[in-house]
Amino acid sequence: MNFKTKTNRITNESGGMLALRIIDTVNKSGIEVAKTSKQFLKLEEVNGRYQLALKPLNETQVSQVITTTFNQRSNLFDETYTYLEGLTSSPDVAMKAAADLLFPVISMYGKTFNRAKLANQSLRYGVIIDTLKQPENSAALGTTLLTDKVDLLEQVQQDYEELYMNRGNASAVRIVPSSLRAELNSAIKKCMDEMNYQAEREETEAWITLCSSLQQRFDELTVSSSKKQSGTKTTTGSTTATSVTTDSTATKS
């Protein structure tokens, strides 16, 4: 059988499933020589990279987390700003003095700067937080009971930056399955050829059973939709086809 031709004709997802099923079948065969063979180990390595490429980036979910963190940062800043602004009119001398020291820091860019570019907003938050946490402001933060809140604002700022940068990094290094498909197909073919060679060489029941099972894995994924619909069965009860004509008739798995 031309394993490479058959593998070329199935979808990317089906190719990934075929590799998984071949690996699972060999691992469950109990034949140590098969599990440690050069081409099988190569298939495992290529498949590991291929499965990662198949996983979709959940951009919607990531964006939602980033938006939530962005809003949390903004709310914490607004609350701190309003609180300090009110304390500048406090009748308590010590409280007012502390607020008068801190308020110019938190208001250095104004109360809102949400029209600025996202990078500029992050920069401004960072400058404000760093300045508030300077040693000379430590006592004033304690007096106004803002130490924990500023620490939380700093953590949320760091979380936002990490989330934002990780999303960009993930997109930049994203590997698509099609770029690895030829390598996977080659690894599958070489592994199958090696297994068949060993079966012919050893002629044991274990090896013959393994190759028969591997053949079944191909039949399960390379059968055409028309054959499936017609209900053609093999002796094992699985639907099979002698060829696959186009990608559009390949069964997705």
Backbone torsions as a table, in degrees:
resi	resn	phi	psi	omega
1	MET	NA	141.5	176.7
2	ASN	-86.7	89.5	-175.6
3	PHE	-63.8	-37.3	-177.6
4	LYS	-64.6	-41.6	179.7
5	THR	-62.2	-45.4	179.9
6	LYS	-63.7	-40.3	-179.4
7	THR	-67.2	-35.2	179.1
8	ASN	-62.6	-25.8	-170.9
9	ARG	-92.7	0.6	178.0
10	ILE	-104.1	164.6	-176.0
11	THR	-70.7	167.9	178.3
12	ASN	-59.5	-43.4	-179.8
13	GLU	-65.9	-41.2	178.4
14	SER	-65.8	-35.2	175.9
15	GLY	-61.8	-42.3	177.7
16	GLY	-65.0	-39.8	178.6
17	MET	-67.8	-38.9	178.0
18	LEU	-60.2	-44.9	179.0
19	ALA	-61.1	-43.2	179.0
20	LEU	-61.5	-41.3	-177.6
21	ARG	-71.9	-34.5	175.6
22	ILE	-64.1	-46.8	-179.5
23	ILE	-61.7	-43.9	-179.9
24	ASP	-63.5	-41.6	-179.0
25	THR	-64.2	-44.2	179.6
26	VAL	-65.5	-43.3	-179.2
27	ASN	-62.6	-33.6	-178.4
28	LYS	-86.6	-3.9	-177.1
29	SER	-72.1	-24.3	-177.8
30	GLY	79.4	5.1	-179.5
31	ILE	-95.2	104.7	-175.4
32	GLU	-61.8	-37.3	179.9
33	VAL	-61.0	-38.2	179.2
34	ALA	-67.6	-41.6	-176.3
35	LYS	-72.6	-19.7	-179.6
36	THR	-110.9	8.1	-178.5
37	SER	-68.7	153.8	-175.3
38	LYS	-58.9	-48.4	-175.4
39	GLN	-72.5	-30.9	176.9
40	PHE	-68.7	-44.2	177.8
41	LEU	-62.6	-35.9	176.8
42	LYS	-65.6	-41.4	178.3
43	LEU	-61.8	-42.7	177.9
44	GLU	-59.2	-41.9	-178.5
45	GLU	-66.6	-47.9	-179.9
46	VAL	-64.6	-41.8	-179.5
47	ASN	-62.2	-36.3	178.1
48	GLY	-57.9	-43.9	178.5
49	ARG	-70.8	-35.9	-177.8
50	TYR	-67.9	-40.7	-179.9
51	GLN	-64.4	-36.1	176.4
52	LEU	-64.3	-39.6	179.9
53	ALA	-67.6	-28.7	-179.9
54	LEU	-72.3	-26.3	-176.8
55	LYS	-67.6	124.5	-179.9
56	PRO	-74.3	146.5	172.3
57	LEU	-76.2	120.2	179.2
58	ASN	-82.0	74.8	-174.4
59	GLU	-64.9	-33.8	179.9
60	THR	-64.0	-46.4	-179.9
61	GLN	-64.6	-43.0	179.3
62	VAL	-62.4	-42.9	179.8
63	SER	-63.1	-37.3	179.2
64	GLN	-64.8	-40.9	178.9
65	VAL	-65.6	-41.5	179.0
66	ILE	-63.5	-43.5	179.4
67	THR	-63.2	-42.2	178.7
68	THR	-61.0	-44.1	179.9
69	THR	-67.4	-39.5	177.2
70	PHE	-59.1	-46.0	-179.4
71	ASN	-68.8	-36.3	177.6
72	GLN	-62.9	-42.6	177.9
73	ARG	-62.0	-45.3	-179.8
74	SER	-62.2	-42.6	-179.4
75	ASN	-65.7	-42.3	178.3
76	LEU	-62.0	-41.3	178.5
77	PHE	-63.9	-47.3	-178.7
78	ASP	-60.9	-42.3	179.6
79	GLU	-63.0	-43.2	-179.3
80	THR	-66.8	-41.6	179.0
81	TYR	-60.0	-51.3	-177.7
82	THR	-64.0	-39.7	179.4
83	TYR	-62.8	-47.9	180.0
84	LEU	-66.5	-38.2	178.7
85	GLU	-59.6	-40.8	178.5
86	GLY	-67.4	-36.8	-178.5
87	LEU	-69.0	-19.1	178.1
88	THR	-67.0	-13.5	177.0
89	SER	-108.5	12.5	-177.5
90	SER	-66.3	141.4	176.1
91	PRO	-74.5	-16.2	178.1
92	ASP	-75.6	119.9	-174.3
93	VAL	-61.2	-47.3	-178.1
94	ALA	-64.7	-41.7	-179.8
95	MET	-64.6	-43.3	179.5
96	LYS	-64.1	-40.4	-179.8
97	ALA	-63.1	-41.1	179.6
98	ALA	-66.5	-42.3	179.5
99	ALA	-66.0	-39.3	179.1
100	ASP	-63.7	-26.9	178.0
101	LEU	-77.8	-38.8	-173.3
102	LEU	-89.0	-31.1	-174.3
103	PHE	-61.7	-40.3	177.3
104	PRO	-60.4	-26.4	179.0
105	VAL	-72.4	-51.5	-175.5
106	ILE	-71.2	-20.0	-178.8
107	SER	-101.8	12.9	-174.4
108	MET	-62.2	-25.7	177.5
109	TYR	-111.0	10.0	-176.1
110	GLY	93.2	176.8	-177.4
111	LYS	-76.1	-37.2	178.7
112	THR	-130.4	141.9	174.2
113	PHE	-141.5	37.6	-177.2
114	ASN	-74.1	-6.6	176.2
115	ARG	-88.7	-8.6	177.8
116	ALA	-73.1	159.8	176.2
117	LYS	-58.7	151.1	-176.6
118	LEU	-56.1	-41.3	179.9
119	ALA	-64.5	-38.6	179.6
120	ASN	-69.0	-36.6	177.0
121	GLN	-61.4	-46.7	179.5
122	SER	-61.7	-39.6	178.2
123	LEU	-61.4	-44.2	-178.4
124	ARG	-66.8	-42.1	175.3
125	TYR	-59.0	-42.9	-179.2
126	GLY	-62.2	-42.7	179.0
127	VAL	-63.8	-44.8	-179.1
128	ILE	-62.4	-46.9	-178.6
129	ILE	-63.4	-46.2	-179.6
130	ASP	-60.1	-40.0	-179.5
131	THR	-69.5	-42.6	178.2
132	LEU	-60.3	-31.7	-176.1
133	LYS	-91.5	7.5	175.4
134	GLN	-64.3	148.6	-177.2
135	PRO	-53.4	-36.4	-177.5
136	GLU	-68.2	-13.7	179.4
137	ASN	-103.8	-0.3	-175.7
138	SER	-61.0	-46.5	-178.3
139	ALA	-64.3	-40.5	-179.2
140	ALA	-65.7	-36.5	176.4
141	LEU	-64.3	-39.1	178.1
142	GLY	-66.1	-41.6	-179.4
143	THR	-64.0	-40.8	-178.8
144	THR	-86.6	1.9	179.1
145	LEU	61.1	37.3	-176.9
146	LEU	-109.9	2.4	-176.5
147	THR	-57.6	-50.8	-178.1
148	ASP	-65.9	-38.2	-177.2
149	LYS	-68.5	-37.9	177.7
150	VAL	-69.7	-35.9	175.1
151	ASP	-61.7	-41.6	178.9
152	LEU	-66.1	-41.7	177.6
153	LEU	-60.2	-40.4	178.0
154	GLU	-63.8	-41.8	-179.9
155	GLN	-65.7	-42.1	179.5
156	VAL	-66.0	-38.1	176.7
157	GLN	-61.2	-43.7	179.1
158	GLN	-66.3	-40.8	178.6
159	ASP	-61.1	-43.6	-179.0
160	TYR	-62.6	-46.5	-179.6
161	GLU	-61.8	-41.2	-179.5
162	GLU	-66.3	-44.6	178.8
163	LEU	-61.6	-44.7	-176.8
164	TYR	-64.6	-45.1	-178.7
165	MET	-70.4	-37.8	179.4
166	ASN	-64.0	-36.5	177.5
167	ARG	-63.5	-43.5	178.4
168	GLY	-65.3	-40.3	179.8
169	ASN	-65.8	-40.4	-179.8
170	ALA	-63.2	-39.9	179.2
171	SER	-68.6	-36.1	-176.3
172	ALA	-69.1	-34.1	-176.0
173	VAL	-104.0	10.4	-177.8
174	ARG	-59.5	126.5	177.0
175	ILE	-107.1	126.6	-179.1
176	VAL	-89.6	148.9	-177.8
177	PRO	-56.4	-36.9	-176.4
178	SER	-60.3	-28.1	-179.6
179	SER	-73.0	-18.0	179.9
180	LEU	-108.5	-2.5	-171.3
181	ARG	-62.8	-44.0	-179.6
182	ALA	-61.8	-39.2	179.0
183	GLU	-66.4	-40.7	178.1
184	LEU	-65.5	-45.4	179.4
185	ASN	-57.9	-43.2	179.6
186	SER	-64.2	-41.2	-179.7
187	ALA	-65.8	-38.9	177.9
188	ILE	-63.5	-48.2	-178.9
189	LYS	-59.2	-47.8	-177.1
190	LYS	-65.3	-37.1	178.3
191	CYS	-65.9	-45.8	179.4
192	MET	-63.2	-42.2	178.5
193	ASP	-61.3	-40.8	-179.2
194	GLU	-66.5	-40.8	179.7
195	MET	-65.0	-43.2	179.2
196	ASN	-65.1	-38.1	178.3
197	TYR	-62.3	-44.6	-179.5
198	GLN	-66.3	-36.8	179.2
199	ALA	-64.0	-43.0	178.3
200	GLU	-65.8	-34.0	-178.4
201	ARG	-74.8	-44.1	-175.5
202	GLU	-84.4	-37.4	-179.3
203	GLU	53.5	38.6	176.8
204	THR	-100.6	160.5	-179.3
205	GLU	-62.1	-37.5	-178.3
206	ALA	-63.1	-44.1	-179.5
207	TRP	-69.3	-41.3	179.7
208	ILE	-63.5	-41.2	178.1
209	THR	-64.5	-40.8	179.3
210	LEU	-61.2	-48.8	-178.2
211	CYS	-66.4	-34.3	175.9
212	SER	-64.6	-40.2	178.3
213	SER	-67.2	-39.5	178.0
214	LEU	-64.9	-39.1	176.1
215	GLN	-60.4	-39.9	179.0
216	GLN	-63.3	-36.0	177.8
217	ARG	-61.2	-38.4	176.6
218	PHE	-66.1	-45.7	-177.6
219	ASP	-60.8	-36.5	-178.1
220	GLU	-66.1	-33.1	-174.1
221	LEU	-103.6	-16.8	-177.4
222	THR	-106.7	8.2	177.9
223	VAL	-72.5	143.2	-179.7
224	SER	-78.3	154.7	179.6
225	SER	-62.0	-37.1	-178.6
226	SER	-63.9	-38.7	179.2
227	LYS	-68.8	-37.7	178.5
228	LYS	-62.5	-43.1	-177.3
229	GLN	-67.8	-30.7	-179.8
230	SER	-76.5	-16.7	175.0
231	GLY	80.1	21.8	177.2
232	THR	-63.2	132.4	-175.3
233	LYS	-120.1	151.9	171.2
234	THR	-95.0	178.8	179.7
235	THR	-66.4	-19.5	179.3
236	THR	-93.8	2.0	177.5
237	GLY	89.0	7.0	-179.4
238	SER	-100.6	147.6	178.3
239	THR	-80.6	134.2	-177.9
240	THR	-132.1	166.6	175.5
241	ALA	-146.7	148.4	-178.8
242	THR	-80.0	-20.6	179.8
243	SER	-156.2	162.2	175.5
244	VAL	-123.7	124.4	-170.3
245	THR	-90.0	-42.6	-177.9
246	THR	-140.2	162.1	177.8
247	ASP	-61.9	-31.2	-175.6
248	SER	-68.9	-20.1	178.7
249	THR	-97.5	0.1	-179.4
250	ALA	-74.9	142.8	178.2
251	THR	-79.1	128.4	175.9
252	LYS	-83.6	145.5	179.0
253	SER	-133.1	NA	NA
